[in-house]
């Protein structure tokens, strides 16, 4: 199949347009035998996970050692609850999701790279990478 550009780094809502994040996590948690996640907290969350970009998708990794879960995340509802381990590291409570302050700049640098459908294998970013480093990678590949 031919490559085509995808003009954005996708979030949960881009790939799950007919559902919502809480409903999705509830479904998968019950399916995994964990029961429904707790009610969404109304106050500020004490713990959080950092968002990263993997193959053109905003995701967050479960912080529970040995879990290995990673989920699509949402800027509109920046919450994380792992349906695989039930956020056991956080006593089963929801975690916040922290997006970088320069999110737009990171995204605009990465979308210059090849994309196909919703996935783009070279569109990756981790919180320890700078936009300057991403730009250098682009330049090495002849991407302006």
N, C-alpha and C positions, 0 to 999 in steps of 0.2 A: 504494500500500500504506500502511496506517496506521503511524504512528510508534509505537514501543514502547520503553520504557526498557531499557537494558542496564545491569545492576547492577555492572559492574566495568570497569576498564581492562584490556584483554586482553594477554596475553603469548603467547609462542610456543606453549606447550602448550595454550592455550585454542582455538587455531585448527588445530593439527596434533596431534590427540589420538592418532593411531595411529602416530606416528613420534617420532623424537627429533631434537633440534637438530643433533647431529653427523651423523646419517644424512641429514637433509635437506640440510645444507650439502655433504656429500660427493656426494650425487646431483646437485645443481645445479652443483657445481664440475666434475665429470666431464662433465656435459652441455655445459658451456661450454668444454670442451677444456682445462681447467686441471689435471686430475688430482685426486686426493684431497688434502684438507688434511693438514697434518702431524699427528702424534699429539698428543693433548691434553697440554699440559705438566703436570708434576706439581708444579712449584714456583710461586712467585709470578711473575706477569707483570710485565714492566718497563713496558709501555705499555698504555694503555686508551683507550676511547672513552666518551663520556657518553651515557646513555640520554635519550630525550625521548619525548613523547607526540604522536602524529600520528593524528588521527581515531579516538581511543579505543584506540590500540595503542601499546605500548611498543616503540620501534624505536631503532636506532643507525645513524648515517651512517658510511659508509666514509670514513676520513680521507685516502685517496689523492686528490690533486688531479686533477680531471677524471674520476674514476670515476663518481661519482653514485650508487653503490649504497647502499641502505638496507635493513635487515633487521629482522624481528621478533626480539626478544631475550627472554631468560628469566632470571628471578631465581634459579631453581633451578640453572641452569648459565650463569652470567654470562660467557659467552665470545663473541667476535666473530671471524669469519673470512669475508672477502668472496669469494664464488664468482666474482665478475666480474673482479676484478683480482688475486686471490690474496694480498691484504694486502701488496701490493708496497711500500708505505711502511714496513711493519714487517718487511721482509726475509722475507715469507712466513710469519711467526710469528703465532700466535694473539694477540689482544688481549683484555684484560679489559673488562667492561662495568661502568661505575659508575652506580649508581642513587642518587637523592638520599636523604639521611637522612630527609627528611620525605615520603617516597613515599606513605604512607598518607593523609596530610593532603591532598596534591595530588590523589590519586585520588578521595577523598571529595568534594572540591570540584568536580571535573570530572564525576563521574557524576550530578550534579544536572542537567546539561545534557541536552538531547534526544539520544536514541540510537536507532538502527535496526539491527537485526541485529548484526553485529560491528563496524560502522563508525558513527562519530558525528562528523560534519564539524566540529562546534564544540568537540570535546573535544581540545584541543591544549595542550601545555605545552613550553616550552624551558627549559634550565637557567638562563637569565638572568631568568626570571619568578618572582615571589614568590607565595605563597598569597594574600597580601593583594591583589595585582593580579588574580588569578583571581577572588577573591571580589567585587571591584569590578566586573569584567566581568559576573559572574553577576547582581549587583544591578542593573546598567544594563538587563539583559534581563528583569528582574522575577523572577529565580530566587532563591529564598531557601534 
